[in-house]
Amino acid sequence: MMSGGFHVSHFAAMAAFAACVSVALAALARGTVPARFKYALLSLVLFLAIGVGIAWLMYPFSR
Amino acid sequence: MASDTPAVQKRPDAIAATTSIVAIAGWIVPGLGHLLLGRWGRAVFLLLAVGGLALVGFAMRGELFARESGDPFGALGFFADACSGAFYFLPRVMHWAGPDVSRAAGDYGTRFLAAAGVVNLLGVLDACGIALGRKR
């Protein structure tokens, strides 16, 4: 089981991390279920957008 | 005259005992503290989130910090890893290839494992707040 580990792209790893953390933060937040669902979606989108934004900013310094 | 009737108050020692049980249960199995308080929705999502982070971290061959690392960052890393409860001991009971931080995926996996513990710590604090009556 998992003898070699699995290989994922940088974006897939970031998306998996963002999804798990967004779900946890929304589950622990106050408010109604629809409000927390919106919170999870917003958190996920912001994680991905800020991550891709920082990647673009760092791109000129990558070589 | 329901408004004149004093609300039933739990004794402080009973509240302390409940909070302790909830904290320990929530640390050992992510979400179990919430489940004991009847918050099954939070319990399920917390287990999915912490379990997802930990299992993906192990699958990416992330590294668990050692107990005697000798430096403050290592100690913080060990604390974060240990907060994931049962998932911290998962590599000892399953056939796992071990960490490989020579690749980027292994390094990411190390962050996933630490994040799993931190998220579970947030869950334990949330469950304690509910048990103490500070949060609904």
N, CA and C atoms of all chains as a GROMACS GRO file, in nm:
protein
  597
    1MET      N    1   0.084  -0.120   0.000
    1MET     CA    2   0.000   0.000   0.000
    1MET      C    3   0.087   0.124   0.000
    2MET      N    4   0.065   0.209  -0.096
    2MET     CA    5   0.135   0.336  -0.107
    2MET      C    6   0.287   0.315  -0.108
    3SER      N    7   0.332   0.209  -0.174
    3SER     CA    8   0.475   0.177  -0.166
    3SER      C    9   0.560   0.287  -0.229
    4GLY      N   10   0.511   0.347  -0.336
    4GLY     CA   11   0.594   0.449  -0.401
    4GLY      C   12   0.541   0.589  -0.384
    5GLY      N   13   0.429   0.604  -0.314
    5GLY     CA   14   0.366   0.734  -0.303
    5GLY      C   15   0.303   0.771  -0.437
    6PHE      N   16   0.216   0.868  -0.438
    6PHE     CA   17   0.162   0.907  -0.569
    6PHE      C   18   0.210   1.046  -0.607
    7HIS      N   19   0.215   1.066  -0.738
    7HIS     CA   20   0.270   1.190  -0.790
    7HIS      C   21   0.155   1.280  -0.833
    8VAL      N   22   0.152   1.400  -0.782
    8VAL     CA   23   0.048   1.495  -0.818
    8VAL      C   24   0.116   1.624  -0.863
    9SER      N   25   0.042   1.700  -0.943
    9SER     CA   26   0.095   1.829  -0.987
    9SER      C   27   0.090   1.927  -0.870
   10HIS      N   28   0.163   2.034  -0.882
   10HIS     CA   29   0.163   2.136  -0.777
   10HIS      C   30   0.022   2.191  -0.756
   11PHE      N   31  -0.048   2.214  -0.870
   11PHE     CA   32  -0.183   2.272  -0.860
   11PHE      C   33  -0.279   2.173  -0.793
   12ALA      N   34  -0.269   2.045  -0.828
   12ALA     CA   35  -0.358   1.945  -0.767
   12ALA      C   36  -0.334   1.936  -0.616
   13ALA      N   37  -0.206   1.942  -0.576
   13ALA     CA   38  -0.175   1.938  -0.434
   13ALA      C   39  -0.234   2.060  -0.363
   14MET      N   40  -0.220   2.178  -0.426
   14MET     CA   41  -0.275   2.298  -0.364
   14MET      C   42  -0.427   2.292  -0.357
   15ALA      N   43  -0.490   2.240  -0.464
   15ALA     CA   44  -0.637   2.231  -0.466
   15ALA      C   45  -0.686   2.133  -0.357
   16ALA      N   46  -0.617   2.021  -0.340
   16ALA     CA   47  -0.657   1.925  -0.236
   16ALA      C   48  -0.643   1.987  -0.098
   17PHE      N   49  -0.533   2.057  -0.076
   17PHE     CA   50  -0.512   2.124   0.053
   17PHE      C   51  -0.621   2.228   0.077
   18ALA      N   52  -0.648   2.310  -0.026
   18ALA     CA   53  -0.748   2.416  -0.013
   18ALA      C   54  -0.886   2.357   0.016
   19ALA      N   55  -0.920   2.246  -0.050
   19ALA     CA   56  -1.052   2.185  -0.031
   19ALA      C   57  -1.067   2.134   0.112
   20CYS      N   58  -0.966   2.064   0.162
   20CYS     CA   59  -0.974   2.008   0.297
   20CYS      C   60  -0.982   2.119   0.403
   21VAL      N   61  -0.898   2.220   0.390
   21VAL     CA   62  -0.897   2.327   0.490
   21VAL      C   63  -1.025   2.410   0.482
   22SER      N   64  -1.076   2.433   0.361
   22SER     CA   65  -1.201   2.509   0.347
   22SER      C   66  -1.318   2.436   0.413
   23VAL      N   67  -1.324   2.305   0.391
   23VAL     CA   68  -1.431   2.224   0.453
   23VAL      C   69  -1.422   2.234   0.606
   24ALA      N   70  -1.300   2.223   0.659
   24ALA     CA   71  -1.284   2.226   0.805
   24ALA      C   72  -1.321   2.363   0.861
   25LEU      N   73  -1.274   2.470   0.796
   25LEU     CA   74  -1.305   2.604   0.847
   25LEU      C   75  -1.455   2.632   0.841
   26ALA      N   76  -1.520   2.588   0.733
   26ALA     CA   77  -1.665   2.609   0.721
   26ALA      C   78  -1.741   2.527   0.825
   27ALA      N   79  -1.694   2.405   0.852
   27ALA     CA   80  -1.761   2.320   0.951
   27ALA      C   81  -1.754   2.382   1.090
   28LEU      N   82  -1.645   2.452   1.118
   28LEU     CA   83  -1.627   2.509   1.252
   28LEU      C   84  -1.682   2.652   1.264
   29ALA      N   85  -1.726   2.708   1.151
   29ALA     CA   86  -1.774   2.847   1.154
   29ALA      C   87  -1.914   2.855   1.217
   30ARG      N   88  -1.950   2.976   1.259
   30ARG     CA   89  -2.086   2.998   1.309
   30ARG      C   90  -2.178   3.025   1.192
   31GLY      N   91  -2.309   3.017   1.216
   31GLY     CA   92  -2.405   3.052   1.112
   31GLY      C   93  -2.486   2.934   1.063
   32THR      N   94  -2.574   2.965   0.968
   32THR     CA   95  -2.661   2.860   0.913
   32THR      C   96  -2.584   2.772   0.815
   33VAL      N   97  -2.645   2.662   0.778
   33VAL     CA   98  -2.579   2.570   0.684
   33VAL      C   99  -2.554   2.636   0.549
   34PRO      N  100  -2.653   2.706   0.488
   34PRO     CA  101  -2.624   2.773   0.360
   34PRO      C  102  -2.512   2.876   0.371
   35ALA      N  103  -2.508   2.949   0.483
   35ALA     CA  104  -2.403   3.050   0.501
   35ALA      C  105  -2.266   2.984   0.511
   36ARG      N  106  -2.261   2.870   0.577
   36ARG     CA  107  -2.133   2.801   0.591
   36ARG      C  108  -2.090   2.738   0.458
   37PHE      N  109  -2.190   2.694   0.378
   37PHE     CA  110  -2.159   2.639   0.246
   37PHE      C  111  -2.097   2.749   0.158
   38LYS      N  112  -2.156   2.869   0.164
   38LYS     CA  113  -2.101   2.982   0.088
   38LYS      C  114  -1.960   3.016   0.137
   39TYR      N  115  -1.942   3.010   0.268
   39TYR     CA  116  -1.811   3.038   0.328
   39TYR      C  117  -1.706   2.939   0.276
   40ALA      N  118  -1.745   2.812   0.267
   40ALA     CA  119  -1.651   2.711   0.218
   40ALA      C  120  -1.613   2.737   0.073
   41LEU      N  121  -1.714   2.770  -0.009
   41LEU     CA  122  -1.687   2.798  -0.150
   41LEU      C  123  -1.597   2.921  -0.166
   42LEU      N  124  -1.630   3.027  -0.090
   42LEU     CA  125  -1.550   3.150  -0.098
   42LEU      C  126  -1.407   3.124  -0.054
   43SER      N  127  -1.392   3.049   0.054
   43SER     CA  128  -1.260   3.017   0.105
   43SER      C  129  -1.179   2.936   0.002
   44LEU      N  130  -1.245   2.840  -0.062
   44LEU     CA  131  -1.177   2.758  -0.163
   44LEU      C  132  -1.132   2.843  -0.281
   45VAL      N  133  -1.223   2.928  -0.329
   45VAL     CA  134  -1.189   3.014  -0.444
   45VAL      C  135  -1.076   3.110  -0.409
   46LEU      N  136  -1.080   3.167  -0.288
   46LEU     CA  137  -0.973   3.260  -0.247
   46LEU      C  138  -0.839   3.188  -0.231
   47PHE      N  139  -0.842   3.067  -0.174
   47PHE     CA  140  -0.718   2.988  -0.162
   47PHE      C  141  -0.654   2.971  -0.301
   48LEU      N  142  -0.738   2.927  -0.399
   48LEU     CA  143  -0.686   2.898  -0.532
   48LEU      C  144  -0.642   3.026  -0.602
   49ALA      N  145  -0.725   3.130  -0.594
   49ALA     CA  146  -0.693   3.256  -0.664
   49ALA      C  147  -0.565   3.318  -0.608
   50ILE      N  148  -0.552   3.323  -0.476
   50ILE     CA  149  -0.433   3.383  -0.415
   50ILE      C  150  -0.309   3.297  -0.444
   51GLY      N  151  -0.326   3.165  -0.441
   51GLY     CA  152  -0.214   3.075  -0.472
   51GLY      C  153  -0.164   3.095  -0.614
   52VAL      N  154  -0.258   3.099  -0.710
   52VAL     CA  155  -0.219   3.119  -0.850
   52VAL      C  156  -0.160   3.260  -0.868
   53GLY      N  157  -0.218   3.358  -0.798
   53GLY     CA  158  -0.166   3.496  -0.807
   53GLY      C  159  -0.022   3.505  -0.757
   54ILE      N  160   0.006   3.442  -0.646
   54ILE     CA  161   0.143   3.444  -0.592
   54ILE      C  162   0.238   3.370  -0.686
   55ALA      N  163   0.188   3.260  -0.747
   55ALA     CA  164   0.271   3.186  -0.843
   55ALA      C  165   0.308   3.274  -0.962
   56TRP      N  166   0.211   3.352  -1.012
   56TRP     CA  167   0.238   3.443  -1.122
   56TRP      C  168   0.340   3.549  -1.081
   57LEU      N  169   0.328   3.601  -0.962
   57LEU     CA  170   0.423   3.703  -0.915
   57LEU      C  171   0.565   3.646  -0.904
   58MET      N  172   0.575   3.518  -0.867
   58MET     CA  173   0.708   3.458  -0.850
   58MET      C  174   0.767   3.409  -0.981
   59TYR      N  175   0.683   3.398  -1.086
   59TYR     CA  176   0.728   3.338  -1.212
   59TYR      C  177   0.853   3.406  -1.270
   60PRO      N  178   0.864   3.540  -1.273
   60PRO     CA  179   0.984   3.603  -1.332
   60PRO      C  180   1.112   3.566  -1.259
   61PHE      N  181   1.103   3.525  -1.132
   61PHE     CA  182   1.224   3.494  -1.055
   61PHE      C  183   1.256   3.344  -1.053
   62SER      N  184   1.183   3.266  -1.134
   62SER     CA  185   1.198   3.120  -1.128
   62SER      C  186   1.319   3.070  -1.206
   63ARG      N  187   1.383   3.156  -1.286
   63ARG     CA  188   1.501   3.109  -1.360
   63ARG      C  189   1.605   3.218  -1.370
   64MET      N  190  -4.542   3.037   3.433
   64MET     CA  191  -4.439   3.121   3.494
   64MET      C  192  -4.301   3.064   3.461
   65ALA      N  193  -4.287   3.028   3.336
   65ALA     CA  194  -4.159   2.968   3.298
   65ALA      C  195  -4.044   3.066   3.312
   66SER      N  196  -4.076   3.197   3.298
   66SER     CA  197  -3.967   3.295   3.303
   66SER      C  198  -3.912   3.311   3.445
   67ASP      N  199  -3.995   3.273   3.547
   67ASP     CA  200  -3.947   3.284   3.684
   67ASP      C  201  -3.866   3.162   3.728
   68THR      N  202  -3.878   3.056   3.648
   68THR     CA  203  -3.808   2.933   3.684
   68THR      C  204  -3.660   2.946   3.647
   69PRO      N  205  -3.571   2.927   3.743
   69PRO     CA  206  -3.429   2.936   3.709
   69PRO      C  207  -3.387   2.824   3.615
   70ALA      N  208  -3.302   2.857   3.521
   70ALA     CA  209  -3.254   2.755   3.427
   70ALA      C  210  -3.172   2.652   3.502
   71VAL      N  211  -3.181   2.529   3.452
   71VAL     CA  212  -3.105   2.421   3.515
   71VAL      C  213  -2.957   2.443   3.486
   72GLN      N  214  -2.878   2.457   3.589
   72GLN     CA  215  -2.734   2.482   3.574
   72GLN      C  216  -2.658   2.353   3.600
   73LYS      N  217  -2.561   2.325   3.513
   73LYS     CA  218  -2.474   2.210   3.538
   73LYS      C  219  -2.370   2.249   3.640
   74ARG      N  220  -2.332   2.154   3.722
   74ARG     CA  221  -2.229   2.182   3.822
   74ARG      C  222  -2.096   2.206   3.753
   75PRO      N  223  -2.013   2.295   3.808
   75PRO     CA  224  -1.884   2.326   3.743
   75PRO      C  225  -1.795   2.204   3.725
   76ASP      N  226  -1.797   2.112   3.824
   76ASP     CA  227  -1.711   1.993   3.808
   76ASP      C  228  -1.763   1.902   3.697
   77ALA      N  229  -1.896   1.900   3.678
   77ALA     CA  230  -1.953   1.819   3.569
   77ALA      C  231  -1.916   1.880   3.435
   78ILE      N  232  -1.918   2.013   3.426
   78ILE     CA  233  -1.880   2.080   3.302
   78ILE      C  234  -1.732   2.054   3.272
   79ALA      N  235  -1.648   2.061   3.375
   79ALA     CA  236  -1.505   2.037   3.357
   79ALA      C  237  -1.480   1.895   3.310
   80ALA      N  238  -1.552   1.800   3.369
   80ALA     CA  239  -1.535   1.659   3.330
   80ALA      C  240  -1.579   1.638   3.185
   81THR      N  241  -1.693   1.695   3.148
   81THR     CA  242  -1.743   1.681   3.011
   81THR      C  243  -1.645   1.742   2.912
   82THR      N  244  -1.594   1.861   2.946
   82THR     CA  245  -1.500   1.929   2.856
   82THR      C  246  -1.373   1.846   2.839
   83SER      N  247  -1.324   1.788   2.948
   83SER     CA  248  -1.203   1.706   2.940
   83SER      C  249  -1.225   1.584   2.852
   84ILE      N  250  -1.339   1.517   2.871
   84ILE     CA  251  -1.368   1.398   2.791
   84ILE      C  252  -1.380   1.435   2.643
   85VAL      N  253  -1.450   1.547   2.618
   85VAL     CA  254  -1.469   1.591   2.479
   85VAL      C  255  -1.334   1.625   2.415
   86ALA      N  256  -1.247   1.692   2.492
   86ALA     CA  257  -1.116   1.731   2.438
   86ALA      C  258  -1.030   1.608   2.406
   87ILE      N  259  -1.027   1.512   2.497
   87ILE     CA  260  -0.944   1.393   2.475
   87ILE      C  261  -1.000   1.310   2.359
   88ALA      N  262  -1.134   1.294   2.358
   88ALA     CA  263  -1.197   1.215   2.250
   88ALA      C  264  -1.173   1.283   2.115
   89GLY      N  265  -1.187   1.415   2.112
   89GLY     CA  266  -1.167   1.489   1.987
   89GLY      C  267  -1.023   1.485   1.939
   90TRP      N  268  -0.930   1.477   2.034
   90TRP     CA  269  -0.789   1.468   1.993
   90TRP      C  270  -0.758   1.329   1.937
   91ILE      N  271  -0.807   1.225   2.004
   91ILE     CA  272  -0.774   1.089   1.960
   91ILE      C  273  -0.839   1.057   1.824
   92VAL      N  274  -0.969   1.086   1.813
   92VAL     CA  275  -1.039   1.063   1.686
   92VAL      C  276  -1.100   1.195   1.642
   93PRO      N  277  -1.048   1.257   1.536
   93PRO     CA  278  -1.102   1.386   1.491
   93PRO      C  279  -1.254   1.380   1.471
   94GLY      N  280  -1.325   1.471   1.535
   94GLY     CA  281  -1.470   1.477   1.520
   94GLY      C  282  -1.545   1.405   1.631
   95LEU      N  283  -1.477   1.318   1.707
   95LEU     CA  284  -1.547   1.241   1.810
   95LEU      C  285  -1.598   1.333   1.924
   96GLY      N  286  -1.525   1.439   1.953
   96GLY     CA  287  -1.570   1.534   2.055
   96GLY      C  288  -1.702   1.598   2.018
   97HIS      N  289  -1.713   1.638   1.891
   97HIS     CA  290  -1.840   1.696   1.844
   97HIS      C  291  -1.951   1.591   1.843
   98LEU      N  292  -1.914   1.469   1.807
   98LEU     CA  293  -2.015   1.362   1.804
   98LEU      C  294  -2.073   1.338   1.944
   99LEU      N  295  -1.987   1.341   2.046
   99LEU     CA  296  -2.034   1.322   2.184
   99LEU      C  297  -2.128   1.435   2.227
  100LEU      N  298  -2.111   1.553   2.165
  100LEU     CA  299  -2.197   1.668   2.198
  100LEU      C  300  -2.321   1.673   2.109
  101GLY      N  301  -2.335   1.574   2.021
  101GLY     CA  302  -2.453   1.568   1.934
  101GLY      C  303  -2.440   1.652   1.809
  102ARG      N  304  -2.320   1.703   1.780
  102ARG     CA  305  -2.298   1.782   1.658
  102ARG      C  306  -2.240   1.691   1.550
  103TRP      N  307  -2.323   1.600   1.498
  103TRP     CA  308  -2.271   1.499   1.407
  103TRP      C  309  -2.228   1.557   1.274
  104GLY      N  310  -2.292   1.666   1.231
  104GLY     CA  311  -2.254   1.728   1.103
  104GLY      C  312  -2.110   1.780   1.108
  105ARG      N  313  -2.080   1.855   1.213
  105ARG     CA  314  -1.943   1.905   1.230
  105ARG      C  315  -1.845   1.789   1.244
  106ALA      N  316  -1.890   1.686   1.316
  106ALA     CA  317  -1.803   1.570   1.339
  106ALA      C  318  -1.763   1.505   1.208
  107VAL      N  319  -1.861   1.485   1.121
  107VAL     CA  320  -1.834   1.416   0.993
  107VAL      C  321  -1.739   1.501   0.907
  108PHE      N  322  -1.769   1.631   0.895
  108PHE     CA  323  -1.686   1.715   0.808
  108PHE      C  324  -1.545   1.732   0.865
  109LEU      N  325  -1.535   1.738   0.998
  109LEU     CA  326  -1.402   1.750   1.059
  109LEU      C  327  -1.320   1.622   1.035
  110LEU      N  328  -1.386   1.506   1.049
  110LEU     CA  329  -1.316   1.380   1.023
  110LEU      C  330  -1.272   1.371   0.878
  111LEU      N  331  -1.360   1.413   0.786
  111LEU     CA  332  -1.325   1.409   0.643
  111LEU      C  333  -1.207   1.501   0.614
  112ALA      N  334  -1.209   1.622   0.672
  112ALA     CA  335  -1.103   1.719   0.644
  112ALA      C  336  -0.970   1.674   0.702
  113VAL      N  337  -0.969   1.636   0.829
  113VAL     CA  338  -0.844   1.594   0.894
  113VAL      C  339  -0.794   1.464   0.832
  114GLY      N  340  -0.886   1.370   0.812
  114GLY     CA  341  -0.848   1.243   0.750
  114GLY      C  342  -0.796   1.262   0.608
  115GLY      N  343  -0.862   1.350   0.533
  115GLY     CA  344  -0.817   1.377   0.396
  115GLY      C  345  -0.677   1.435   0.394
  116LEU      N  346  -0.652   1.534   0.479
  116LEU     CA  347  -0.519   1.596   0.484
  116LEU      C  348  -0.413   1.493   0.523
  117ALA      N  349  -0.443   1.412   0.625
  117ALA     CA  350  -0.344   1.316   0.674
  117ALA      C  351  -0.317   1.206   0.572
  118LEU      N  352  -0.423   1.151   0.512
  118LEU     CA  353  -0.404   1.041   0.417
  118LEU      C  354  -0.333   1.088   0.291
  119VAL      N  355  -0.370   1.207   0.242
  119VAL     CA  356  -0.299   1.260   0.124
  119VAL      C  357  -0.154   1.290   0.160
  120GLY      N  358  -0.131   1.339   0.281
  120GLY     CA  359   0.006   1.365   0.326
  120GLY      C  360   0.090   1.238   0.330
  121PHE      N  361   0.032   1.130   0.382
  121PHE     CA  362   0.106   1.002   0.384
  121PHE      C  363   0.126   0.950   0.241
  122ALA      N  364   0.022   0.964   0.158
  122ALA     CA  365   0.033   0.915   0.020
  122ALA      C  366   0.141   0.991  -0.057
  123MET      N  367   0.161   1.118  -0.024
  123MET     CA  368   0.266   1.198  -0.090
  123MET      C  369   0.402   1.177  -0.024
  124ARG      N  370   0.406   1.087   0.072
  124ARG     CA  371   0.529   1.049   0.144
  124ARG      C  372   0.587   1.166   0.223
  125GLY      N  373   0.496   1.232   0.293
  125GLY     CA  374   0.540   1.339   0.383
  125GLY      C  375   0.606   1.282   0.506
  126GLU      N  376   0.674   1.368   0.580
  126GLU     CA  377   0.752   1.324   0.696
  126GLU      C  378   0.686   1.373   0.826
  127LEU      N  379   0.680   1.284   0.925
  127LEU     CA  380   0.635   1.324   1.058
  127LEU      C  381   0.757   1.374   1.137
  128PHE      N  382   0.740   1.482   1.210
  128PHE     CA  383   0.852   1.536   1.287
  128PHE      C  384   0.883   1.445   1.406
  129ALA      N  385   1.012   1.430   1.436
  129ALA     CA  386   1.053   1.345   1.548
  129ALA      C  387   1.029   1.418   1.680
  130ARG      N  388   1.010   1.338   1.788
  130ARG     CA  389   0.983   1.398   1.919
  130ARG      C  390   1.106   1.475   1.971
  131GLU      N  391   1.223   1.417   1.952
  131GLU     CA  392   1.346   1.484   1.997
  131GLU      C  393   1.416   1.543   1.876
  132SER      N  394   1.367   1.655   1.828
  132SER     CA  395   1.429   1.715   1.709
  132SER      C  396   1.544   1.808   1.747
  133GLY      N  397   1.538   1.868   1.867
  133GLY     CA  398   1.648   1.951   1.913
  133GLY      C  399   1.640   2.096   1.870
  134ASP      N  400   1.540   2.133   1.792
  134ASP     CA  401   1.525   2.275   1.756
  134ASP      C  402   1.379   2.316   1.770
  135PRO      N  403   1.355   2.447   1.791
  135PRO     CA  404   1.217   2.493   1.817
  135PRO      C  405   1.120   2.462   1.703
  136PHE      N  406   1.165   2.476   1.578
  136PHE     CA  407   1.074   2.450   1.467
  136PHE      C  408   1.037   2.302   1.461
  137GLY      N  409   1.133   2.216   1.493
  137GLY     CA  410   1.104   2.073   1.498
  137GLY      C  411   1.004   2.040   1.607
  138ALA      N  412   1.020   2.108   1.722
  138ALA     CA  413   0.927   2.086   1.833
  138ALA      C  414   0.786   2.131   1.795
  139LEU      N  415   0.777   2.246   1.726
  139LEU     CA  416   0.645   2.293   1.680
  139LEU      C  417   0.586   2.195   1.578
  140GLY      N  418   0.671   2.145   1.492
  140GLY     CA  419   0.626   2.047   1.392
  140GLY      C  420   0.575   1.920   1.458
  141PHE      N  421   0.646   1.874   1.561
  141PHE     CA  422   0.601   1.754   1.634
  141PHE      C  423   0.467   1.781   1.701
  142PHE      N  424   0.454   1.899   1.762
  142PHE     CA  425   0.327   1.934   1.828
  142PHE      C  426   0.213   1.933   1.726
  143ALA      N  427   0.236   1.993   1.609
  143ALA     CA  428   0.132   1.997   1.505
  143ALA      C  429   0.097   1.855   1.460
  144ASP      N  430   0.198   1.773   1.437
  144ASP     CA  431   0.172   1.635   1.392
  144ASP      C  432   0.095   1.556   1.499
  145ALA      N  433   0.139   1.570   1.625
  145ALA     CA  434   0.077   1.493   1.733
  145ALA      C  435  -0.069   1.531   1.755
  146CYS      N  436  -0.106   1.655   1.717
  146CYS     CA  437  -0.245   1.699   1.734
  146CYS      C  438  -0.342   1.624   1.643
  147SER      N  439  -0.291   1.551   1.544
  147SER     CA  440  -0.383   1.480   1.455
  147SER      C  441  -0.431   1.348   1.517
  148GLY      N  442  -0.389   1.319   1.640
  148GLY     CA  443  -0.443   1.206   1.716
  148GLY      C  444  -0.411   1.072   1.653
  149ALA      N  445  -0.516   0.994   1.622
  149ALA     CA  446  -0.495   0.858   1.572
  149ALA      C  447  -0.416   0.857   1.442
  150PHE      N  448  -0.431   0.961   1.362
  150PHE     CA  449  -0.360   0.962   1.233
  150PHE      C  450  -0.209   0.971   1.252
  151TYR      N  451  -0.164   1.021   1.367
  151TYR     CA  452  -0.020   1.028   1.394
  151TYR      C  453   0.040   0.888   1.402
  152PHE      N  454  -0.041   0.793   1.451
  152PHE     CA  455   0.008   0.657   1.470
  152PHE      C  456  -0.021   0.566   1.351
  153LEU      N  457  -0.086   0.622   1.249
  153LEU     CA  458  -0.127   0.541   1.133
  153LEU      C  459  -0.010   0.472   1.063
  154PRO      N  460   0.106   0.541   1.042
  154PRO     CA  461   0.216   0.474   0.972
  154PRO      C  462   0.267   0.351   1.044
  155ARG      N  463   0.245   0.344   1.176
  155ARG     CA  464   0.297   0.228   1.251
  155ARG      C  465   0.212   0.104   1.233
  156VAL      N  466   0.087   0.122   1.189
  156VAL     CA  467  -0.002   0.006   1.175
  156VAL      C  468  -0.027  -0.029   1.028
  157MET      N  469   0.020   0.052   0.935
  157MET     CA  470  -0.003   0.017   0.795
  157MET      C  471   0.131   0.005   0.723
  158HIS      N  472   0.128  -0.064   0.611
  158HIS     CA  473   0.250  -0.082   0.534
  158HIS      C  474   0.274   0.045   0.454
  159TRP      N  475   0.364   0.125   0.502
  159TRP     CA  476   0.389   0.255   0.441
  159TRP      C  477   0.534   0.261   0.397
  160ALA      N  478   0.558   0.324   0.283
  160ALA     CA  479   0.693   0.326   0.227
  160ALA      C  480   0.787   0.417   0.306
  161GLY      N  481   0.732   0.505   0.388
  161GLY     CA  482   0.816   0.597   0.463
  161GLY      C  483   0.830   0.730   0.392
  162PRO      N  484   0.884   0.829   0.462
  162PRO     CA  485   0.892   0.962   0.402
  162PRO      C  486   0.997   0.970   0.292
  163ASP      N  487   0.972   1.060   0.199
  163ASP     CA  488   1.069   1.089   0.093
  163ASP      C  489   1.059   1.237   0.061
  164VAL      N  490   1.137   1.317   0.133
  164VAL     CA  491   1.129   1.462   0.113
  164VAL      C  492   1.233   1.510   0.012
  165SER      N  493   1.291   1.415  -0.063
  165SER     CA  494   1.383   1.456  -0.170
  165SER      C  495   1.305   1.509  -0.290
  166ARG      N  496   1.176   1.477  -0.296
  166ARG     CA  497   1.089   1.527  -0.403
  166ARG      C  498   0.996   1.633  -0.346
  167ALA      N  499   0.945   1.719  -0.434
  167ALA     CA  500   0.855   1.827  -0.388
  167ALA      C  501   0.730   1.768  -0.324
  168ALA      N  502   0.680   1.657  -0.379
  168ALA     CA  503   0.556   1.598  -0.326
  168ALA      C  504   0.573   1.556  -0.180
  169GLY      N  505   0.690   1.502  -0.147
  169GLY     CA  506   0.715   1.463  -0.008
  169GLY      C  507   0.717   1.582   0.085
  170ASP      N  508   0.773   1.692   0.037
  170ASP     CA  509   0.776   1.814   0.117
  170ASP      C  510   0.634   1.869   0.136
  171TYR      N  511   0.555   1.864   0.030
  171TYR     CA  512   0.415   1.906   0.043
  171TYR      C  513   0.343   1.815   0.142
  172GLY      N  514   0.370   1.686   0.133
  172GLY     CA  515   0.306   1.591   0.224
  172GLY      C  516   0.334   1.623   0.369
  173THR      N  517   0.457   1.668   0.398
  173THR     CA  518   0.492   1.708   0.535
  173THR      C  519   0.402   1.822   0.582
  174ARG      N  520   0.375   1.918   0.493
  174ARG     CA  521   0.285   2.031   0.529
  174ARG      C  522   0.142   1.983   0.548
  175PHE      N  523   0.100   1.887   0.464
  175PHE     CA  524  -0.035   1.831   0.479
  175PHE      C  525  -0.052   1.768   0.617
  176LEU      N  526   0.050   1.693   0.660
  176LEU     CA  527   0.041   1.623   0.788
  176LEU      C  528   0.035   1.723   0.904
  177ALA      N  529   0.116   1.829   0.896
  177ALA     CA  530   0.113   1.931   1.001
  177ALA      C  531  -0.021   2.005   1.000
  178ALA      N  532  -0.072   2.034   0.880
  178ALA     CA  533  -0.200   2.104   0.870
  178ALA      C  534  -0.313   2.018   0.927
  179ALA      N  535  -0.306   1.886   0.908
  179ALA     CA  536  -0.409   1.797   0.963
  179ALA      C  537  -0.415   1.813   1.115
  180GLY      N  538  -0.298   1.818   1.179
  180GLY     CA  539  -0.296   1.836   1.325
  180GLY      C  540  -0.349   1.970   1.369
  181VAL      N  541  -0.313   2.075   1.296
  181VAL     CA  542  -0.358   2.210   1.334
  181VAL      C  543  -0.510   2.221   1.318
  182VAL      N  544  -0.562   2.164   1.209
  182VAL     CA  545  -0.708   2.167   1.188
  182VAL      C  546  -0.778   2.088   1.298
  183ASN      N  547  -0.721   1.974   1.337
  183ASN     CA  548  -0.783   1.897   1.446
  183ASN      C  549  -0.777   1.974   1.579
  184LEU      N  550  -0.666   2.048   1.600
  184LEU     CA  551  -0.657   2.130   1.722
  184LEU      C  552  -0.769   2.236   1.724
  185LEU      N  553  -0.795   2.298   1.608
  185LEU     CA  554  -0.906   2.393   1.599
  185LEU      C  555  -1.038   2.324   1.633
  186GLY      N  556  -1.054   2.201   1.584
  186GLY     CA  557  -1.176   2.126   1.614
  186GLY      C  558  -1.191   2.096   1.762
  187VAL      N  559  -1.080   2.059   1.828
  187VAL     CA  560  -1.084   2.030   1.972
  187VAL      C  561  -1.121   2.157   2.049
  188LEU      N  562  -1.061   2.270   2.011
  188LEU     CA  563  -1.093   2.396   2.080
  188LEU      C  564  -1.240   2.434   2.059
  189ASP      N  565  -1.292   2.409   1.939
  189ASP     CA  566  -1.432   2.438   1.909
  189ASP      C  567  -1.524   2.350   1.995
  190ALA      N  568  -1.490   2.221   2.004
  190ALA     CA  569  -1.571   2.129   2.085
  190ALA      C  570  -1.567   2.169   2.232
  191CYS      N  571  -1.450   2.212   2.281
  191CYS     CA  572  -1.440   2.257   2.420
  191CYS      C  573  -1.527   2.380   2.443
  192GLY      N  574  -1.527   2.472   2.346
  192GLY     CA  575  -1.611   2.592   2.358
  192GLY      C  576  -1.758   2.557   2.367
  193ILE      N  577  -1.800   2.457   2.289
  193ILE     CA  578  -1.940   2.414   2.293
  193ILE      C  579  -1.970   2.348   2.428
  194ALA      N  580  -1.878   2.264   2.474
  194ALA     CA  581  -1.900   2.195   2.602
  194ALA      C  582  -1.907   2.294   2.718
  195LEU      N  583  -1.830   2.403   2.710
  195LEU     CA  584  -1.832   2.504   2.816
  195LEU      C  585  -1.950   2.600   2.803
  196GLY      N  586  -2.024   2.591   2.693
  196GLY     CA  587  -2.140   2.677   2.673
  196GLY      C  588  -2.105   2.813   2.616
  197ARG      N  589  -1.981   2.830   2.571
  197ARG     CA  590  -1.940   2.958   2.514
  197ARG      C  591  -1.976   2.971   2.366
  198LYS      N  592  -2.007   2.858   2.306
  198LYS     CA  593  -2.039   2.857   2.163
  198LYS      C  594  -2.156   2.764   2.141
  199ARG      N  595  -2.241   2.795   2.044
  199ARG     CA  596  -2.355   2.709   2.015
  199ARG      C  597  -2.321   2.612   1.905
   0.00000   0.00000   0.00000
